[in-house]
Every structure is written in C-alpha cells, then in structure tokens.
C-alpha cells in the first residue's frame, strides 16, 4: 500500500493551512506539502512556461514553515512537508533552526522537500548566482545536517562557512527530517545519494523509471541500500487538468518503489476548494 498526500500553495485567499490540514488528516491523507516562493521579481526574465504566464498564486504564497506550523497545531499524525523549500533562498543556520523547531512542534512529522529553484532573478535577490545554485544547495543541506546532529557544529565550504557553534533545538527525528530532492535531471542519482534521503520528482512512470534505476545503481555503488531511499511522487505537473491518477498508474509507481504519491490541490478561492473536497475523499477510499 502506498500513502497519499496533497500539495498546494497556501495563500491569503485559499483555505487556511489549519483548516486544510485538519480536513486532510480526517479524510485519510498521510501528508500535506506546501510550496515556496519568497517573492516574484516583476521583470519576469526567467520563463515559467512556453507562454510565460505565471499563475497568480505564485505571487501570494505564504511562508511555508509558518503555514506548516499552523497546520501542525490542528493535526496529530499528518506529515508536514515542503514541496519544495528553495534552499538557495535561506541562510542555512536559520533554516536549520526553523526546520528543527517545526519538527519539535509537530512531534517529528516534518518532511523537507528541497530544490534549487528555477527563477534566476528571485535567487539573485538572495545573493545566489543561478549557475552555482546546486553547489550552494549541497553545502547548505550538509551544513544543516551538522547543526541538527552535533552539539558543537561547524562547517567550512566555498559557500557556507561557520566556526563551532551551539544551536538548539535539535529535530525530534534522529539525524533530522528526511530530505527529499525535488528535481528530475541527469544529476539526480548523484545528488540524491550524496546529500539527500530520497527523491521527490514529477512525471509519468515512463519519465521516471530510468532515473529510478540509476538511483538504485548509485545507491549500490555508494554502499547504501536502495530500500532506504525514500521515493515520493509529486504529480503536480502531470500533463492533465485532472489531479487524480488511475489505479494502474498508481501501481506502476508502487512497483518502482514509490511509497508516497502527492496529489495537487488546486490553489484557488477557499469556497472553490471546499467544493471539491468530496472528490478527494472518494478518490482515496479505493486505496484504503
């Protein structure tokens, strides 16, 4: 059996995080993931799609960690995640503390989906060169792991450098929350095995099967068990308006090793979101 989660952009006009989280847990969903954009530069030089028409909710996104903290107070078992946290837009010391605090508040329910981002102007405002985004991401994740696991942590790299320091709280989850890489490039296998706990891609079974095989090989070569690599499917941009997968597609992903499938919950006005809740309840019943 696989678990099902939801992903959305929490905004000021949508269902509020606590209400959505409480409903999702009662409906039988295992997890709730929130997207992140700190801001959207108006120049729009980085194309979003072929027609470069950026949805309104990208401009209105809440801070995902504040939103997830609200969701944590309304739930008991629901996993709380980012999809994705743009690590390039955070100081690793403060991000490590934010994530650890949320893990404490939630009782160890955090899943940290991460990525480097696609908007060059957005990350430039945070002082990160687009061409160096993945190098920056790697060092910041490794630095956070030091802060999560050591009483006196230090890190010395090209993009992150700090002397021995104390930083609490530590996460409830040993070693820190699972870090899942949100990307689907040829470098995924190396990056997942190097500094992540799993993979959080988007795509179809045919799209993702070759990379799953490569991750399996990379894990074996690194002396890691492939079974310990957490595979979560982010179906947000499958080429369809329908948010649900048919059972045969679900089985194809399960056969590849995916243990969680995250369905899109369209960011829109709260009353419109509430109107489709019953569809999500009925969908998940067939897998329970």
C-alpha positions as CSV (number, residue, x, y, z in Angstrom):
1,X,0.0,0.0,0.0
2,X,1.2,3.5,-0.8
3,X,0.4,6.7,1.1
4,X,-1.3,9.7,-0.4
5,X,-0.5,13.3,0.3
6,X,-1.6,16.7,-1.0
7,X,0.4,19.6,-2.3
8,X,-0.7,23.2,-2.7
9,X,0.3,26.8,-2.5
10,X,-1.1,28.2,0.8
11,X,-2.3,31.8,0.2
12,X,-4.4,34.5,1.7
13,X,-7.4,33.7,-0.5
14,X,-7.4,29.9,-0.2
15,X,-8.4,27.6,2.6
16,X,-6.2,28.4,5.5
17,X,-3.5,25.9,6.5
18,X,-5.1,24.7,9.7
19,X,-8.5,24.1,8.1
20,X,-7.0,22.2,5.2
21,X,-4.7,20.1,7.3
22,X,-7.4,19.1,9.7
23,X,-9.6,18.1,6.8
24,X,-6.8,16.2,5.1
25,X,-6.0,14.2,8.2
26,X,-9.6,13.2,8.8
27,X,-10.0,12.3,5.1
28,X,-7.2,9.8,5.4
29,X,-4.3,11.6,3.7
30,X,-0.9,10.9,5.1
31,X,0.8,14.2,4.3
32,X,0.4,17.8,3.3
33,X,3.0,19.7,1.4
34,X,3.3,23.4,0.8
35,X,5.2,25.2,-2.0
36,X,7.5,28.1,-1.6
37,X,8.4,31.4,-3.3
38,X,9.7,34.2,-1.2
39,X,8.8,36.7,-3.9
40,X,8.5,37.0,-7.7
41,X,10.5,39.8,-9.3
42,X,8.4,41.7,-11.8
43,X,10.9,41.6,-14.5
44,X,9.9,38.0,-15.3
45,X,13.1,37.3,-17.2
46,X,13.1,33.7,-16.2
47,X,10.4,32.0,-18.2
48,X,7.8,30.0,-16.3
49,X,6.4,28.1,-19.2
50,X,6.2,28.3,-23.0
51,X,3.8,31.2,-22.8
52,X,5.4,32.6,-19.6
53,X,2.0,33.1,-17.9
54,X,2.7,32.8,-14.2
55,X,-0.3,31.8,-12.1
56,X,-1.5,34.4,-9.6
57,X,-0.9,32.2,-6.6
58,X,2.9,32.2,-7.1
59,X,2.8,35.9,-6.1
60,X,0.7,35.2,-3.0
61,X,2.4,32.2,-1.4
62,X,2.6,32.1,2.4
63,X,5.9,31.3,4.1
64,X,5.6,27.5,4.1
65,X,7.1,27.0,7.5
66,X,4.7,29.4,9.2
67,X,1.9,27.8,7.4
68,X,3.0,24.3,8.4
69,X,3.3,25.3,12.0
70,X,-0.3,26.4,11.9
71,X,-1.2,23.0,10.3
72,X,0.8,21.2,13.0
73,X,-1.4,22.6,15.7
74,X,-4.5,21.3,14.1
75,X,-3.4,17.8,13.5
76,X,-1.8,14.8,15.3
77,X,-0.5,12.4,12.6
78,X,-0.3,14.3,9.3
79,X,3.2,14.5,7.9
80,X,4.0,18.1,7.1
81,X,6.3,18.9,4.2
82,X,7.7,21.4,1.8
83,X,7.4,20.9,-1.9
84,X,9.8,22.4,-2.3
85,X,11.8,24.5,0.0
86,X,14.1,26.8,-2.0
87,X,17.3,26.2,-0.1
88,X,19.1,28.8,-2.2
89,X,16.9,31.5,-0.6
90,X,17.7,30.7,3.0
91,X,20.6,31.2,5.4
92,X,21.4,27.6,6.4
93,X,21.8,28.4,10.1
94,X,18.4,30.0,10.4
95,X,16.8,27.4,8.1
96,X,18.2,24.6,10.2
97,X,16.6,26.2,13.3
98,X,13.3,26.7,11.6
99,X,13.1,23.1,10.4
100,X,14.1,21.7,13.8
101,X,11.6,23.9,15.6
102,X,8.8,22.8,13.3
103,X,9.9,19.2,13.9
104,X,9.7,19.7,17.6
105,X,6.3,21.5,17.5
106,X,4.9,18.7,15.3
107,X,6.3,15.8,17.2
108,X,8.6,14.7,14.5
109,X,6.4,15.0,11.4
110,X,8.4,17.1,9.1
111,X,9.5,16.1,5.5
112,X,11.8,18.5,3.9
113,X,11.4,18.6,0.1
114,X,14.2,20.7,-1.3
115,X,15.3,22.2,-4.6
116,X,17.4,24.9,-6.1
117,X,14.7,26.8,-7.9
118,X,14.1,28.0,-11.5
119,X,13.8,31.7,-11.1
120,X,17.2,33.3,-11.5
121,X,16.1,36.8,-10.5
122,X,14.4,35.5,-7.4
123,X,17.6,33.8,-6.1
124,X,19.8,36.7,-7.3
125,X,17.9,38.8,-4.8
126,X,19.1,36.4,-2.1
127,X,22.7,36.8,-3.3
128,X,22.9,33.4,-5.2
129,X,24.3,33.0,-8.7
130,X,22.0,30.9,-10.8
131,X,24.9,28.9,-12.2
132,X,26.1,28.0,-8.7
133,X,22.6,27.1,-7.3
134,X,23.2,23.4,-6.9
135,X,26.6,23.8,-5.3
136,X,25.1,26.2,-2.9
137,X,22.2,23.9,-2.2
138,X,24.5,21.0,-1.4
139,X,26.6,22.9,1.1
140,X,23.6,24.4,2.8
141,X,22.0,20.9,3.3
142,X,25.2,19.4,4.6
143,X,25.7,22.4,6.9
144,X,22.2,21.9,8.3
145,X,22.8,18.3,8.9
146,X,25.8,19.3,11.1
147,X,23.7,21.7,13.1
148,X,20.9,19.0,13.5
149,X,23.2,16.3,14.7
150,X,26.1,17.8,16.7
151,X,26.1,19.8,19.9
152,X,29.0,21.8,18.6
153,X,28.6,22.1,14.9
154,X,30.9,23.7,12.3
155,X,31.1,23.8,8.5
156,X,33.7,25.0,6.1
157,X,32.9,25.2,2.4
158,X,33.0,27.5,-0.5
159,X,29.5,28.9,0.1
160,X,28.9,28.1,3.8
161,X,31.5,28.8,6.5
162,X,31.0,29.0,10.2
163,X,33.1,28.2,13.3
164,X,32.0,25.8,16.0
165,X,28.6,26.9,17.3
166,X,25.7,25.8,19.6
167,X,22.3,25.6,18.0
168,X,19.1,24.1,19.5
169,X,16.5,22.8,19.3
170,X,17.6,19.6,17.5
171,X,14.9,17.8,15.4
172,X,12.9,15.1,17.0
173,X,13.7,12.7,14.1
174,X,17.2,11.3,14.5
175,X,19.6,12.9,12.1
176,X,16.9,15.4,11.1
177,X,13.8,15.2,8.9
178,X,14.1,13.3,5.7
179,X,15.5,15.5,2.9
180,X,13.9,14.7,-0.5
181,X,15.4,16.2,-3.7
182,X,12.9,17.8,-6.0
183,X,14.5,17.6,-9.4
184,X,14.5,15.4,-12.5
185,X,17.8,16.0,-14.3
186,X,20.6,13.6,-15.2
187,X,22.4,14.7,-12.0
188,X,19.6,13.4,-9.7
189,X,21.2,10.0,-8.8
190,X,24.5,11.5,-7.7
191,X,22.8,14.3,-5.7
192,X,20.2,12.0,-4.0
193,X,22.9,9.6,-2.8
194,X,25.4,12.4,-1.9
195,X,23.3,14.5,0.5
196,X,19.6,13.5,0.5
197,X,17.4,10.8,1.9
198,X,15.2,10.4,-1.1
199,X,13.7,11.8,-4.3
200,X,10.6,13.9,-4.9
201,X,10.2,14.1,-8.7
202,X,7.3,15.0,-11.0
203,X,6.5,13.0,-14.1
204,X,5.0,9.8,-15.6
205,X,6.1,6.2,-15.0
206,X,8.0,6.2,-18.3
207,X,9.6,9.5,-17.5
208,X,10.9,8.4,-14.1
209,X,11.7,4.7,-14.5
210,X,15.2,5.2,-16.0
211,X,16.2,7.6,-13.1
212,X,14.9,5.2,-10.5
213,X,17.1,2.5,-12.0
214,X,20.1,4.9,-11.9
215,X,19.4,5.8,-8.3
216,X,19.4,2.1,-7.5
217,X,22.8,1.7,-9.1
218,X,24.2,4.8,-7.5
219,X,23.0,3.6,-4.1
220,X,24.6,0.2,-4.5
221,X,27.9,1.8,-5.7
222,X,27.9,4.0,-2.6
223,X,27.1,1.1,-0.2
224,X,23.6,2.4,0.5
225,X,20.5,0.3,0.5
226,X,18.1,1.3,-2.2
227,X,15.2,0.4,0.1
228,X,16.3,3.2,2.4
229,X,16.0,5.8,-0.4
230,X,12.6,7.4,0.1
231,X,10.7,7.9,-3.2
232,X,7.8,10.3,-3.2
233,X,5.9,11.2,-6.4
234,X,5.0,14.8,-6.8
235,X,2.3,14.6,-9.5
236,X,1.7,18.3,-9.6
237,X,2.6,19.0,-13.2
238,X,1.4,15.8,-14.9
239,X,0.1,16.9,-18.3
240,X,-3.6,17.0,-17.4
241,X,-6.1,19.1,-15.6
242,X,-7.4,16.0,-13.7
243,X,-5.5,15.8,-10.4
244,X,-6.0,12.1,-9.9
245,X,-4.1,9.1,-11.1
246,X,-5.9,5.9,-12.2
247,X,-5.1,2.7,-10.3
248,X,-2.9,1.3,-13.0
249,X,-0.7,4.4,-12.8
250,X,-0.5,4.2,-9.1
251,X,0.5,0.5,-9.3
252,X,3.3,1.4,-11.8
253,X,4.8,3.9,-9.4
254,X,4.4,1.5,-6.4
255,X,6.2,-1.2,-8.5
256,X,9.1,1.2,-9.0
257,X,9.4,1.8,-5.2
258,X,7.4,4.9,-4.6
259,X,5.8,4.8,-1.2
260,X,4.0,8.2,-1.3
261,X,2.0,9.9,-4.1
262,X,1.3,13.5,-3.7
263,X,-1.8,14.9,-5.5
264,X,-2.3,18.5,-6.4
265,X,-4.9,20.5,-4.6
266,X,-5.5,23.4,-6.9
267,X,-4.7,26.8,-5.3
268,X,-7.9,28.9,-5.7
269,X,-10.5,30.7,-3.7
270,X,-11.4,28.9,-0.5
271,X,-15.1,28.3,-1.4
272,X,-14.0,26.6,-4.6
273,X,-11.5,24.4,-2.8
274,X,-14.2,23.3,-0.3
275,X,-16.5,22.4,-3.2
276,X,-14.1,19.7,-4.4
277,X,-13.2,18.2,-1.0
278,X,-15.7,15.3,-1.5
279,X,-13.9,14.3,-4.8
280,X,-10.7,13.9,-2.9
281,X,-12.4,11.9,-0.1
282,X,-13.9,9.5,-2.7
283,X,-10.7,9.1,-4.6
284,X,-8.6,7.9,-1.7
285,X,-11.2,5.4,-0.5
286,X,-10.4,3.0,-3.2
287,X,-6.8,2.7,-1.9
288,X,-7.7,2.3,1.8
